[in-house]
Amino acid sequence: MPLWLIILIIVAIIIAIYFMFFYSTAAGAGPSWGINTVKLSIAPTSVTCGTNTNFVCTIDTKGWAANSIARNFKVELYDDELNDDLLATYMSVSGSTPGLNPIPITGSVLYNWANTHTFNLTCDSNCYVDGPAGNSGESDPKIYAEFTVLHGTPRPSKESARVQINCVKA
Protein backbone atom coordinates (compact mmCIF):
# COMPACT_ATOMS: atom_id res chain seq x y z
CA MET A 1 0.00 0.00 0.00
CA PRO A 2 1.46 3.40 -0.93
CA LEU A 3 2.53 5.72 1.87
CA TRP A 4 0.24 8.56 0.73
CA LEU A 5 -2.80 6.25 1.05
CA ILE A 6 -1.84 5.25 4.59
CA ILE A 7 -1.43 8.92 5.56
CA LEU A 8 -4.79 9.75 3.96
CA ILE A 9 -6.54 6.97 5.93
CA ILE A 10 -4.93 8.11 9.20
CA VAL A 11 -6.01 11.73 8.57
CA ALA A 12 -9.56 10.57 7.76
CA ILE A 13 -9.71 8.56 11.01
CA ILE A 14 -8.45 11.55 13.02
CA ILE A 15 -11.08 13.82 11.43
CA ALA A 16 -13.83 11.26 12.10
CA ILE A 17 -12.79 10.95 15.76
CA TYR A 18 -12.73 14.74 16.11
CA PHE A 19 -16.27 15.13 14.73
CA MET A 20 -17.62 12.26 16.84
CA PHE A 21 -16.18 13.87 19.98
CA PHE A 22 -17.28 17.41 19.01
CA TYR A 23 -20.88 16.48 18.25
CA SER A 24 -21.25 14.20 21.27
CA THR A 25 -20.10 16.91 23.72
CA ALA A 26 -21.60 19.96 22.00
CA ALA A 27 -25.01 18.49 21.43
CA GLY A 28 -25.22 16.67 24.76
CA ALA A 29 -28.31 14.54 25.06
CA GLY A 30 -30.32 16.92 22.89
CA PRO A 31 -32.55 19.81 23.86
CA SER A 32 -33.82 19.85 27.42
CA TRP A 33 -36.95 21.96 26.77
CA GLY A 34 -39.40 22.09 23.88
CA ILE A 35 -42.65 23.74 22.85
CA ASN A 36 -45.40 21.55 21.41
CA THR A 37 -48.18 24.10 20.77
CA VAL A 38 -48.83 27.83 20.95
CA LYS A 39 -52.52 28.61 20.46
CA LEU A 40 -53.86 32.17 20.25
CA SER A 41 -57.57 32.82 20.65
CA ILE A 42 -59.10 36.31 20.51
CA ALA A 43 -62.63 37.30 21.54
CA PRO A 44 -64.34 39.27 20.25
CA THR A 45 -62.73 39.61 16.82
CA SER A 46 -64.46 42.93 16.04
CA VAL A 47 -64.53 45.98 18.33
CA THR A 48 -66.02 49.44 17.84
CA CYS A 49 -63.36 52.15 17.63
CA GLY A 50 -62.83 54.47 20.58
CA THR A 51 -64.82 52.35 23.07
CA ASN A 52 -63.43 50.66 26.15
CA THR A 53 -64.16 47.22 24.72
CA ASN A 54 -61.14 44.91 24.68
CA PHE A 55 -59.91 42.23 22.37
CA VAL A 56 -59.11 39.54 24.96
CA CYS A 57 -56.10 37.63 23.59
CA THR A 58 -55.45 34.30 25.31
CA ILE A 59 -52.27 32.38 24.58
CA ASP A 60 -52.31 28.70 25.60
CA THR A 61 -48.91 27.01 25.37
CA LYS A 62 -47.86 23.42 26.07
CA GLY A 63 -44.46 21.79 25.99
CA TRP A 64 -42.05 19.27 27.46
CA ALA A 65 -38.92 19.28 29.60
CA ALA A 66 -36.19 16.77 30.36
CA ASN A 67 -36.14 17.72 34.07
CA SER A 68 -38.28 19.33 36.76
CA ILE A 69 -36.32 22.59 37.04
CA ALA A 70 -38.70 25.55 36.66
CA ARG A 71 -37.87 28.07 33.92
CA ASN A 72 -38.92 31.54 32.87
CA PHE A 73 -40.63 32.50 29.62
CA LYS A 74 -41.44 35.45 27.40
CA VAL A 75 -44.65 35.86 25.41
CA GLU A 76 -45.24 38.61 22.83
CA LEU A 77 -48.09 39.70 20.57
CA TYR A 78 -47.35 41.08 17.11
CA ASP A 79 -49.31 42.14 14.08
CA ASP A 80 -48.25 40.33 10.93
CA GLU A 81 -47.13 42.76 8.25
CA LEU A 82 -43.95 43.73 6.42
CA ASN A 83 -42.46 45.16 9.65
CA ASP A 84 -44.21 43.37 12.50
CA ASP A 85 -45.34 45.75 15.26
CA LEU A 86 -44.93 44.64 18.87
CA LEU A 87 -48.31 45.12 20.59
CA ALA A 88 -47.74 43.46 23.99
CA THR A 89 -45.01 41.62 25.88
CA TYR A 90 -44.64 39.76 29.16
CA MET A 91 -41.60 38.13 30.78
CA SER A 92 -42.04 35.84 33.76
CA VAL A 93 -38.60 36.83 35.06
CA SER A 94 -40.24 39.94 36.50
CA GLY A 95 -41.40 37.78 39.42
CA SER A 96 -39.33 35.75 41.86
CA THR A 97 -40.92 32.41 40.87
CA PRO A 98 -40.28 31.05 37.35
CA GLY A 99 -43.38 30.82 35.20
CA LEU A 100 -43.03 27.28 33.83
CA ASN A 101 -43.19 24.43 36.32
CA PRO A 102 -42.82 20.97 34.72
CA ILE A 103 -44.80 18.05 36.10
CA PRO A 104 -43.75 14.41 35.60
CA ILE A 105 -45.36 12.32 32.87
CA THR A 106 -46.52 9.02 34.36
CA GLY A 107 -44.31 6.18 33.16
CA SER A 108 -41.77 8.50 31.49
CA VAL A 109 -38.53 10.28 32.33
CA LEU A 110 -39.90 13.46 30.69
CA TYR A 111 -42.03 16.25 32.10
CA ASN A 112 -44.90 18.34 30.68
CA TRP A 113 -45.63 22.00 31.27
CA ALA A 114 -48.49 24.29 30.30
CA ASN A 115 -49.04 28.02 30.47
CA THR A 116 -51.90 30.41 29.75
CA HIS A 117 -51.36 34.14 29.45
CA THR A 118 -53.83 36.89 28.54
CA PHE A 119 -53.34 40.33 26.95
CA ASN A 120 -55.95 43.00 26.22
CA LEU A 121 -55.88 45.05 23.03
CA THR A 122 -58.19 47.96 22.18
CA CYS A 123 -59.22 50.09 19.21
CA ASP A 124 -58.09 53.70 19.63
CA SER A 125 -59.96 56.77 18.38
CA ASN A 126 -58.12 56.50 15.01
CA CYS A 127 -59.50 52.97 14.62
CA TYR A 128 -56.08 51.32 15.02
CA VAL A 129 -55.41 48.27 17.18
CA ASP A 130 -53.55 49.40 20.28
CA GLY A 131 -51.70 47.33 22.90
CA PRO A 132 -49.69 48.01 26.04
CA ALA A 133 -46.39 47.91 24.08
CA GLY A 134 -47.46 49.69 20.88
CA ASN A 135 -49.89 50.41 18.09
CA SER A 136 -50.45 48.42 14.91
CA GLY A 137 -51.15 51.41 12.69
CA GLU A 138 -54.00 49.52 11.04
CA SER A 139 -57.59 48.61 11.76
CA ASP A 140 -57.62 45.01 10.52
CA PRO A 141 -54.32 43.32 11.42
CA LYS A 142 -53.60 39.64 11.67
CA ILE A 143 -52.28 39.03 15.19
CA TYR A 144 -49.92 36.26 16.32
CA ALA A 145 -48.21 35.27 19.56
CA GLU A 146 -44.58 34.27 19.96
CA PHE A 147 -43.67 32.18 23.01
CA THR A 148 -40.04 31.70 24.11
CA VAL A 149 -38.63 29.53 26.90
CA LEU A 150 -35.78 31.48 28.50
CA HIS A 151 -33.46 28.48 28.73
CA GLY A 152 -31.09 26.72 26.37
CA THR A 153 -29.08 27.63 23.30
CA PRO A 154 -30.89 28.26 21.10
CA ARG A 155 -33.87 29.18 23.25
CA PRO A 156 -37.00 27.24 22.21
CA SER A 157 -39.44 29.62 20.52
CA LYS A 158 -42.66 29.07 18.59
CA GLU A 159 -45.31 31.23 16.91
CA SER A 160 -49.07 30.77 16.92
CA ALA A 161 -51.32 30.85 13.89
CA ARG A 162 -52.51 34.29 12.76
CA VAL A 163 -55.90 35.58 13.94
CA GLN A 164 -57.65 38.37 12.01
CA ILE A 165 -59.20 41.14 14.14
CA ASN A 166 -61.07 44.31 13.11
CA CYS A 167 -61.67 47.78 14.51
CA VAL A 168 -64.99 49.06 13.11
CA LYS A 169 -66.36 52.60 13.09
CA ALA A 170 -69.52 53.27 15.06
QUIGIJO-V51981 format. One record per residue. N is the residue number from 1. RES is the residue in three letters. PHI is phi as a letter, one per 20 degrees, with the letter a starting at -180 (* if undefined). PSI is psi in radians with two decimals (none if undefined). NEAR is the number of other C-alpha atoms within 12 Angstrom. Layout:
n = {N | N}
res = {RES | RES}
phi = {PHI | PHI}
psi = {PSI | PSI}
near = {NEAR | NEAR}
This chain:
n = {1 | 2 | 3 | 4 | 5 | 6 | 7 | 8 | 9 | 10 | 11 | 12 | 13 | 14 | 15 | 16 | 17 | 18 | 19 | 20 | 21 | 22 | 23 | 24 | 25 | 26 | 27 | 28 | 29 | 30 | 31 | 32 | 33 | 34 | 35 | 36 | 37 | 38 | 39 | 40 | 41 | 42 | 43 | 44 | 45 | 46 | 47 | 48 | 49 | 50 | 51 | 52 | 53 | 54 | 55 | 56 | 57 | 58 | 59 | 60 | 61 | 62 | 63 | 64 | 65 | 66 | 67 | 68 | 69 | 70 | 71 | 72 | 73 | 74 | 75 | 76 | 77 | 78 | 79 | 80 | 81 | 82 | 83 | 84 | 85 | 86 | 87 | 88 | 89 | 90 | 91 | 92 | 93 | 94 | 95 | 96 | 97 | 98 | 99 | 100 | 101 | 102 | 103 | 104 | 105 | 106 | 107 | 108 | 109 | 110 | 111 | 112 | 113 | 114 | 115 | 116 | 117 | 118 | 119 | 120 | 121 | 122 | 123 | 124 | 125 | 126 | 127 | 128 | 129 | 130 | 131 | 132 | 133 | 134 | 135 | 136 | 137 | 138 | 139 | 140 | 141 | 142 | 143 | 144 | 145 | 146 | 147 | 148 | 149 | 150 | 151 | 152 | 153 | 154 | 155 | 156 | 157 | 158 | 159 | 160 | 161 | 162 | 163 | 164 | 165 | 166 | 167 | 168 | 169 | 170}
res = {MET | PRO | LEU | TRP | LEU | ILE | ILE | LEU | ILE | ILE | VAL | ALA | ILE | ILE | ILE | ALA | ILE | TYR | PHE | MET | PHE | PHE | TYR | SER | THR | ALA | ALA | GLY | ALA | GLY | PRO | SER | TRP | GLY | ILE | ASN | THR | VAL | LYS | LEU | SER | ILE | ALA | PRO | THR | SER | VAL | THR | CYS | GLY | THR | ASN | THR | ASN | PHE | VAL | CYS | THR | ILE | ASP | THR | LYS | GLY | TRP | ALA | ALA | ASN | SER | ILE | ALA | ARG | ASN | PHE | LYS | VAL | GLU | LEU | TYR | ASP | ASP | GLU | LEU | ASN | ASP | ASP | LEU | LEU | ALA | THR | TYR | MET | SER | VAL | SER | GLY | SER | THR | PRO | GLY | LEU | ASN | PRO | ILE | PRO | ILE | THR | GLY | SER | VAL | LEU | TYR | ASN | TRP | ALA | ASN | THR | HIS | THR | PHE | ASN | LEU | THR | CYS | ASP | SER | ASN | CYS | TYR | VAL | ASP | GLY | PRO | ALA | GLY | ASN | SER | GLY | GLU | SER | ASP | PRO | LYS | ILE | TYR | ALA | GLU | PHE | THR | VAL | LEU | HIS | GLY | THR | PRO | ARG | PRO | SER | LYS | GLU | SER | ALA | ARG | VAL | GLN | ILE | ASN | CYS | VAL | LYS | ALA}
phi = {* | f | f | f | f | f | f | f | f | f | f | f | f | f | f | f | f | g | f | f | f | g | f | f | e | f | e | m | e | n | f | e | c | b | d | e | b | c | d | d | c | c | b | f | e | c | c | f | f | m | e | e | f | d | e | e | d | d | d | d | c | c | a | c | b | e | b | e | f | f | c | e | b | c | c | c | d | c | e | e | b | g | d | g | e | f | d | b | b | b | c | f | f | f | d | e | d | g | e | d | d | f | d | f | e | g | m | c | e | e | c | d | b | b | b | c | c | c | c | d | d | c | d | f | f | e | m | d | f | c | c | f | d | r | d | e | m | b | e | c | f | e | d | b | d | c | d | c | e | e | a | n | c | f | f | f | b | b | d | e | f | e | c | f | c | c | e | d | f | f}
psi = {2.33 | 2.63 | -0.68 | -0.57 | -0.69 | -0.78 | -0.73 | -0.74 | -0.74 | -0.76 | -0.72 | -0.70 | -0.75 | -0.75 | -0.74 | -0.76 | -0.74 | -0.87 | -0.65 | -0.75 | -0.81 | -0.86 | -0.53 | -0.56 | -0.60 | -0.70 | -0.37 | -2.49 | 0.27 | -3.11 | 2.56 | -0.17 | 2.54 | 2.79 | 2.15 | -0.91 | 2.55 | 1.96 | 2.18 | 2.21 | 2.44 | 2.27 | 2.35 | 3.04 | -0.10 | 2.34 | 2.48 | 2.35 | 2.50 | 0.08 | 3.02 | 0.31 | 2.39 | 2.58 | 2.04 | 1.96 | 1.97 | 2.20 | 2.00 | 2.15 | 2.43 | 2.58 | -2.93 | 2.81 | 2.69 | -0.15 | 3.10 | 0.17 | 2.17 | 2.58 | 2.82 | 2.91 | 2.90 | 2.37 | 2.40 | 2.61 | 2.34 | 2.75 | 2.55 | 1.79 | -2.96 | -0.88 | 1.76 | 2.32 | 2.29 | 2.12 | -0.59 | 2.61 | 2.60 | 2.36 | 2.23 | -0.23 | -0.14 | -0.31 | 3.00 | -0.30 | 2.20 | 2.63 | -0.33 | 2.06 | 1.76 | 2.51 | 2.52 | 2.53 | 2.18 | 2.23 | 0.25 | 2.83 | -0.07 | 2.95 | 2.67 | 2.70 | 2.73 | 2.62 | 2.48 | 2.27 | 2.55 | 2.39 | 2.69 | 2.29 | 2.73 | 3.05 | 2.10 | -3.12 | -0.33 | 0.04 | 0.55 | 2.55 | 2.27 | 2.39 | 3.03 | -0.38 | -0.13 | -3.13 | 2.54 | -0.46 | 0.24 | 2.81 | -0.18 | 0.98 | 2.77 | 2.17 | 2.50 | 2.74 | 2.54 | 2.17 | 2.30 | 2.26 | 2.20 | 1.08 | 2.42 | 2.90 | 1.91 | 2.78 | 2.30 | 2.30 | 2.51 | 2.53 | 2.67 | 3.03 | 2.81 | 2.48 | 2.14 | 2.26 | 2.80 | 2.37 | 2.20 | 2.47 | 2.57 | none}
near = {8 | 8 | 9 | 10 | 11 | 12 | 13 | 14 | 15 | 14 | 14 | 14 | 14 | 14 | 14 | 14 | 14 | 15 | 15 | 15 | 14 | 13 | 14 | 13 | 12 | 14 | 16 | 14 | 11 | 16 | 21 | 30 | 36 | 36 | 33 | 24 | 27 | 33 | 32 | 34 | 30 | 31 | 23 | 21 | 27 | 29 | 31 | 27 | 27 | 22 | 23 | 16 | 22 | 29 | 33 | 25 | 35 | 28 | 38 | 29 | 35 | 30 | 33 | 33 | 33 | 26 | 23 | 21 | 23 | 28 | 34 | 30 | 39 | 33 | 40 | 38 | 48 | 40 | 39 | 27 | 18 | 10 | 10 | 22 | 28 | 28 | 34 | 32 | 28 | 27 | 24 | 26 | 19 | 13 | 12 | 11 | 15 | 22 | 28 | 37 | 27 | 28 | 22 | 18 | 17 | 9 | 7 | 13 | 16 | 22 | 27 | 30 | 33 | 29 | 32 | 27 | 32 | 26 | 32 | 27 | 44 | 40 | 37 | 29 | 22 | 21 | 27 | 31 | 45 | 41 | 29 | 22 | 21 | 24 | 28 | 36 | 26 | 29 | 31 | 27 | 32 | 30 | 44 | 35 | 42 | 37 | 41 | 38 | 41 | 26 | 24 | 21 | 17 | 15 | 20 | 29 | 28 | 28 | 29 | 32 | 24 | 24 | 29 | 27 | 35 | 32 | 34 | 24 | 18 | 13}
